[in-house]
Structure formats: structure tokens, C-alpha cells
Amino acid sequence: MSESYIKNHFHDIKRNANAIEHRLDDTYCTLERVLEENAQVLELAQKNRANYILIDDEYKINIDL
């Protein structure tokens, strides 16, 4: 996710945090921490030439579970 996407959608990110994981306590999940961790992951992906999708705008995906 781009920095601007995270800043503009942080409330949505927090609200949907339990979509995959069931966290008992996510008070550690702050805007600053998400930005920092996301920057580290993006840097590693680029450094290792990994394919990635940079979400910078609306994010809609349909997944059959």
C-alpha cells in the first residue's frame, strides 16, 4: 500500500484487521507503525525484485473462499 493510501484509509485498515486474523488486542496498531512496517516490506520487495501490487487507490477484490 502506498503511504497516501494508508493515511487516507487507516480507519478501514483497522476496521478490517480481523478479516483474516482474530486479534485479541490491536492497540499496537497505530498509523505510524503501519506506515513504518509497510515501508520496510516495500523496500524488501523492491530489493529482492519480488512482484508486488502497490495499492494506491480504491481496493476492491473478489475472492471465492
Distance bins in CASP14 RR format, pairs under 12 A and 6 or more apart:
PFRMAT RR
TARGET T0000
AUTHOR 0000-0000-0000
RMODE 2
METHOD distances of the structure
MODEL  1
1 7 0 0 0 0 1 0 0 0 0 0 0
1 8 0 0 0 0 1 0 0 0 0 0 0
1 9 1 0 0 1 0 0 0 0 0 0 0
1 10 0 0 0 0 0 1 0 0 0 0 0
1 12 0 0 0 0 0 1 0 0 0 0 0
1 13 0 0 0 0 1 0 0 0 0 0 0
1 34 0 0 0 0 1 0 0 0 0 0 0
1 35 0 0 0 0 1 0 0 0 0 0 0
1 37 0 0 0 0 0 1 0 0 0 0 0
1 38 1 0 1 0 0 0 0 0 0 0 0
1 39 0 0 0 0 0 1 0 0 0 0 0
1 41 0 0 0 0 1 0 0 0 0 0 0
1 42 0 0 0 0 1 0 0 0 0 0 0
1 45 0 0 0 0 0 1 0 0 0 0 0
1 52 0 0 0 0 0 1 0 0 0 0 0
1 53 0 0 0 0 1 0 0 0 0 0 0
1 54 1 0 0 1 0 0 0 0 0 0 0
1 55 1 0 1 0 0 0 0 0 0 0 0
1 56 1 0 0 1 0 0 0 0 0 0 0
1 57 0 0 0 0 0 1 0 0 0 0 0
1 59 0 0 0 0 1 0 0 0 0 0 0
2 8 0 0 0 0 1 0 0 0 0 0 0
2 9 0 0 0 0 0 1 0 0 0 0 0
2 35 0 0 0 0 0 1 0 0 0 0 0
2 38 0 0 0 0 1 0 0 0 0 0 0
2 39 0 0 0 0 0 1 0 0 0 0 0
2 42 0 0 0 0 1 0 0 0 0 0 0
2 52 0 0 0 0 0 1 0 0 0 0 0
2 53 0 0 0 0 0 1 0 0 0 0 0
2 54 1 0 1 0 0 0 0 0 0 0 0
2 55 1 0 0 1 0 0 0 0 0 0 0
2 56 1 0 1 0 0 0 0 0 0 0 0
2 57 0 0 0 0 1 0 0 0 0 0 0
2 59 0 0 0 0 0 1 0 0 0 0 0
3 9 0 0 0 0 0 1 0 0 0 0 0
3 10 0 0 0 0 0 1 0 0 0 0 0
3 31 0 0 0 0 0 1 0 0 0 0 0
3 32 0 0 0 0 0 1 0 0 0 0 0
3 34 0 0 0 0 1 0 0 0 0 0 0
3 35 1 0 0 1 0 0 0 0 0 0 0
3 36 0 0 0 0 0 1 0 0 0 0 0
3 38 1 0 0 1 0 0 0 0 0 0 0
3 39 1 0 0 1 0 0 0 0 0 0 0
3 42 0 0 0 0 1 0 0 0 0 0 0
3 54 0 0 0 0 0 1 0 0 0 0 0
3 55 0 0 0 0 0 1 0 0 0 0 0
3 56 0 0 0 0 1 0 0 0 0 0 0
4 10 0 0 0 0 0 1 0 0 0 0 0
4 35 0 0 0 0 0 1 0 0 0 0 0
4 38 0 0 0 0 0 1 0 0 0 0 0
4 54 0 0 0 0 0 1 0 0 0 0 0
4 55 0 0 0 0 0 1 0 0 0 0 0
4 56 1 0 0 1 0 0 0 0 0 0 0
4 57 0 0 0 0 1 0 0 0 0 0 0
5 12 0 0 0 0 1 0 0 0 0 0 0
5 13 0 0 0 0 1 0 0 0 0 0 0
5 34 0 0 0 0 0 1 0 0 0 0 0
5 35 0 0 0 0 0 1 0 0 0 0 0
5 38 0 0 0 0 1 0 0 0 0 0 0
5 42 0 0 0 0 0 1 0 0 0 0 0
5 53 0 0 0 0 0 1 0 0 0 0 0
5 54 0 0 0 0 1 0 0 0 0 0 0
5 55 1 0 1 0 0 0 0 0 0 0 0
5 56 1 0 1 0 0 0 0 0 0 0 0
5 57 1 0 0 1 0 0 0 0 0 0 0
5 58 0 0 0 0 1 0 0 0 0 0 0
5 59 1 0 0 1 0 0 0 0 0 0 0
6 12 0 0 0 0 0 1 0 0 0 0 0
6 13 1 0 0 1 0 0 0 0 0 0 0
6 14 0 0 0 0 0 1 0 0 0 0 0
6 29 0 0 0 0 0 1 0 0 0 0 0
6 30 0 0 0 0 0 1 0 0 0 0 0
6 31 1 0 0 1 0 0 0 0 0 0 0
6 32 0 0 0 0 0 1 0 0 0 0 0
6 33 0 0 0 0 0 1 0 0 0 0 0
6 34 1 0 1 0 0 0 0 0 0 0 0
6 35 1 0 1 0 0 0 0 0 0 0 0
6 36 0 0 0 0 0 1 0 0 0 0 0
6 37 0 0 0 0 0 1 0 0 0 0 0
6 38 1 0 0 1 0 0 0 0 0 0 0
6 39 0 0 0 0 1 0 0 0 0 0 0
6 41 0 0 0 0 0 1 0 0 0 0 0
6 42 0 0 0 0 0 1 0 0 0 0 0
6 54 0 0 0 0 0 1 0 0 0 0 0
6 55 0 0 0 0 1 0 0 0 0 0 0
6 56 0 0 0 0 0 1 0 0 0 0 0
6 59 0 0 0 0 0 1 0 0 0 0 0
7 13 0 0 0 0 0 1 0 0 0 0 0
7 31 1 0 0 1 0 0 0 0 0 0 0
7 32 0 0 0 0 0 1 0 0 0 0 0
7 34 0 0 0 0 1 0 0 0 0 0 0
7 35 1 0 0 1 0 0 0 0 0 0 0
7 38 0 0 0 0 0 1 0 0 0 0 0
7 56 0 0 0 0 0 1 0 0 0 0 0
8 31 0 0 0 0 0 1 0 0 0 0 0
8 55 0 0 0 0 0 1 0 0 0 0 0
8 56 0 0 0 0 1 0 0 0 0 0 0
8 57 0 0 0 0 1 0 0 0 0 0 0
8 58 0 0 0 0 0 1 0 0 0 0 0
8 59 0 0 0 0 0 1 0 0 0 0 0
9 15 0 0 0 0 1 0 0 0 0 0 0
9 16 0 0 0 0 1 0 0 0 0 0 0
9 31 0 0 0 0 0 1 0 0 0 0 0
9 34 0 0 0 0 0 1 0 0 0 0 0
9 38 0 0 0 0 0 1 0 0 0 0 0
9 55 0 0 0 0 1 0 0 0 0 0 0
9 56 0 0 0 0 0 1 0 0 0 0 0
9 57 0 0 0 0 1 0 0 0 0 0 0
9 58 0 0 0 0 1 0 0 0 0 0 0
9 59 1 0 0 1 0 0 0 0 0 0 0
10 16 0 0 0 0 0 1 0 0 0 0 0
10 17 0 0 0 0 0 1 0 0 0 0 0
10 29 0 0 0 0 1 0 0 0 0 0 0
10 30 0 0 0 0 1 0 0 0 0 0 0
10 31 1 0 1 0 0 0 0 0 0 0 0
10 32 0 0 0 0 0 1 0 0 0 0 0
10 33 0 0 0 0 0 1 0 0 0 0 0
10 34 1 0 0 1 0 0 0 0 0 0 0
10 35 0 0 0 0 1 0 0 0 0 0 0
10 38 0 0 0 0 0 1 0 0 0 0 0
11 17 0 0 0 0 0 1 0 0 0 0 0
11 29 0 0 0 0 0 1 0 0 0 0 0
11 31 0 0 0 0 1 0 0 0 0 0 0
11 34 0 0 0 0 0 1 0 0 0 0 0
12 19 0 0 0 0 0 1 0 0 0 0 0
12 34 0 0 0 0 0 1 0 0 0 0 0
12 55 0 0 0 0 0 1 0 0 0 0 0
12 58 0 0 0 0 0 1 0 0 0 0 0
12 59 0 0 0 0 1 0 0 0 0 0 0
12 60 0 0 0 0 0 1 0 0 0 0 0
13 19 0 0 0 0 0 1 0 0 0 0 0
13 26 0 0 0 0 0 1 0 0 0 0 0
13 29 0 0 0 0 1 0 0 0 0 0 0
13 30 0 0 0 0 0 1 0 0 0 0 0
13 31 0 0 0 0 1 0 0 0 0 0 0
13 33 0 0 0 0 0 1 0 0 0 0 0
13 34 1 0 0 1 0 0 0 0 0 0 0
13 35 0 0 0 0 0 1 0 0 0 0 0
13 37 0 0 0 0 0 1 0 0 0 0 0
13 38 0 0 0 0 1 0 0 0 0 0 0
13 55 0 0 0 0 0 1 0 0 0 0 0
13 59 0 0 0 0 0 1 0 0 0 0 0
14 23 0 0 0 0 0 1 0 0 0 0 0
14 26 1 0 0 1 0 0 0 0 0 0 0
14 27 0 0 0 0 0 1 0 0 0 0 0
14 28 0 0 0 0 0 1 0 0 0 0 0
14 29 1 0 0 1 0 0 0 0 0 0 0
14 30 0 0 0 0 1 0 0 0 0 0 0
14 31 0 0 0 0 1 0 0 0 0 0 0
14 33 0 0 0 0 0 1 0 0 0 0 0
14 34 0 0 0 0 1 0 0 0 0 0 0
15 26 0 0 0 0 0 1 0 0 0 0 0
15 29 0 0 0 0 0 1 0 0 0 0 0
16 23 0 0 0 0 0 1 0 0 0 0 0
16 26 0 0 0 0 0 1 0 0 0 0 0
16 29 0 0 0 0 0 1 0 0 0 0 0
16 59 0 0 0 0 0 1 0 0 0 0 0
17 23 1 0 0 1 0 0 0 0 0 0 0
17 24 0 0 0 0 0 1 0 0 0 0 0
17 25 0 0 0 0 0 1 0 0 0 0 0
17 26 1 0 1 0 0 0 0 0 0 0 0
17 27 0 0 0 0 0 1 0 0 0 0 0
17 28 0 0 0 0 0 1 0 0 0 0 0
17 29 1 0 0 1 0 0 0 0 0 0 0
17 34 0 0 0 0 1 0 0 0 0 0 0
18 24 0 0 0 0 1 0 0 0 0 0 0
18 25 0 0 0 0 0 1 0 0 0 0 0
18 26 0 0 0 0 1 0 0 0 0 0 0
18 29 0 0 0 0 0 1 0 0 0 0 0
19 61 0 0 0 0 0 1 0 0 0 0 0
19 63 0 0 0 0 0 1 0 0 0 0 0
19 65 0 0 0 0 0 1 0 0 0 0 0
20 63 0 0 0 0 0 1 0 0 0 0 0
20 65 0 0 0 0 0 1 0 0 0 0 0
21 29 0 0 0 0 0 1 0 0 0 0 0
23 29 0 0 0 0 1 0 0 0 0 0 0
26 33 0 0 0 0 0 1 0 0 0 0 0
26 34 0 0 0 0 0 1 0 0 0 0 0
27 33 0 0 0 0 0 1 0 0 0 0 0
28 34 0 0 0 0 0 1 0 0 0 0 0
28 36 0 0 0 0 0 1 0 0 0 0 0
28 37 0 0 0 0 0 1 0 0 0 0 0
29 35 0 0 0 0 0 1 0 0 0 0 0
29 36 0 0 0 0 0 1 0 0 0 0 0
29 37 0 0 0 0 1 0 0 0 0 0 0
29 38 0 0 0 0 0 1 0 0 0 0 0
30 36 0 0 0 0 1 0 0 0 0 0 0
30 37 0 0 0 0 0 1 0 0 0 0 0
31 37 0 0 0 0 0 1 0 0 0 0 0
31 38 0 0 0 0 0 1 0 0 0 0 0
32 38 0 0 0 0 0 1 0 0 0 0 0
32 39 0 0 0 0 0 1 0 0 0 0 0
33 39 0 0 0 0 0 1 0 0 0 0 0
33 40 0 0 0 0 0 1 0 0 0 0 0
34 40 0 0 0 0 0 1 0 0 0 0 0
34 41 0 0 0 0 0 1 0 0 0 0 0
35 41 0 0 0 0 0 1 0 0 0 0 0
35 42 0 0 0 0 0 1 0 0 0 0 0
36 42 0 0 0 0 0 1 0 0 0 0 0
36 43 0 0 0 0 0 1 0 0 0 0 0
37 43 0 0 0 0 0 1 0 0 0 0 0
37 44 0 0 0 0 0 1 0 0 0 0 0
38 44 0 0 0 0 0 1 0 0 0 0 0
38 45 0 0 0 0 0 1 0 0 0 0 0
38 52 0 0 0 0 0 1 0 0 0 0 0
38 54 0 0 0 0 0 1 0 0 0 0 0
38 55 0 0 0 0 0 1 0 0 0 0 0
39 45 0 0 0 0 0 1 0 0 0 0 0
39 46 0 0 0 0 0 1 0 0 0 0 0
40 46 0 0 0 0 0 1 0 0 0 0 0
40 47 0 0 0 0 0 1 0 0 0 0 0
41 47 0 0 0 0 0 1 0 0 0 0 0
41 48 0 0 0 0 0 1 0 0 0 0 0
41 50 0 0 0 0 1 0 0 0 0 0 0
41 52 0 0 0 0 1 0 0 0 0 0 0
41 54 0 0 0 0 0 1 0 0 0 0 0
42 48 0 0 0 0 0 1 0 0 0 0 0
42 50 0 0 0 0 1 0 0 0 0 0 0
42 52 1 0 0 1 0 0 0 0 0 0 0
42 53 0 0 0 0 0 1 0 0 0 0 0
42 54 1 0 0 1 0 0 0 0 0 0 0
42 55 0 0 0 0 0 1 0 0 0 0 0
42 56 0 0 0 0 0 1 0 0 0 0 0
43 50 0 0 0 0 0 1 0 0 0 0 0
43 52 0 0 0 0 0 1 0 0 0 0 0
44 50 1 0 0 1 0 0 0 0 0 0 0
44 52 0 0 0 0 1 0 0 0 0 0 0
45 51 0 0 0 0 1 0 0 0 0 0 0
45 52 1 0 1 0 0 0 0 0 0 0 0
45 53 0 0 0 0 0 1 0 0 0 0 0
45 54 0 0 0 0 1 0 0 0 0 0 0
46 52 1 0 0 1 0 0 0 0 0 0 0
46 54 0 0 0 0 0 1 0 0 0 0 0
53 59 0 0 0 0 1 0 0 0 0 0 0
53 61 0 0 0 0 1 0 0 0 0 0 0
55 61 0 0 0 0 1 0 0 0 0 0 0
END
